């Protein structure tokens, strides 16, 4: 059955952050992410729009289809997709209710200080998932978690890592005893430092680095020392975060 104009209009509105905020919903796309969403309970999947081949492939998966599923043709799927090449299935999902403020003193957190690149942000969520970093805090100016490119880059990690939108000042005021580290080119080699049981690691903006407001709260600047012979000027935010998290977890 072809989708109605109103349905198409509503789903396409969710491509934009202001409408995701207005309706408190977002779009998830692709077999992996939608598949994981349908098997968890934290995010309520309201509607699924999929090609017949995807529905047929998944009909034997127990309670997989507890959400309404609409079989659509490729033309309609392309109309509602956020990508030039749709990936068989699109879901409309409720944003979860805000969680209570976590205990920042019980483990490490990553703080994104105005990161704008969706690929970097999604990759950092995957890194947090891999290294069992329980939360990623998005500071002011950081790209929206529910941006299509961010969600795709997470490969489902957003379902397991707590995403919190909060300023570093708020975190520091509530937990002044928790050390705050920032990733800086001129910082101390992180592999030479003892690692506290808990802390906040700031990852700065791709072009501007760590903001002055965040830097004012930093206890320790850390870096990844390049070996003799290295010709690279820098690492991108995602790659650097992965190495820094490996260093943080090396004593676990």
Beta strands, then each sheet from edge to edge (+ up, - down):
strand 1: 25-29
strand 2: 45-50
strand 3: 68-71
strand 4: 89-94
strand 5: 108-113
strand 6: 135-138
strand 7: 162-165
strand 8: 180-189
strand 9: 199-204
strand 10: 220-223
sheet 1: 1+ 4- 2+ 3+
sheet 2: 7+ 6+ 5+ 9+ 8+ 10+
end
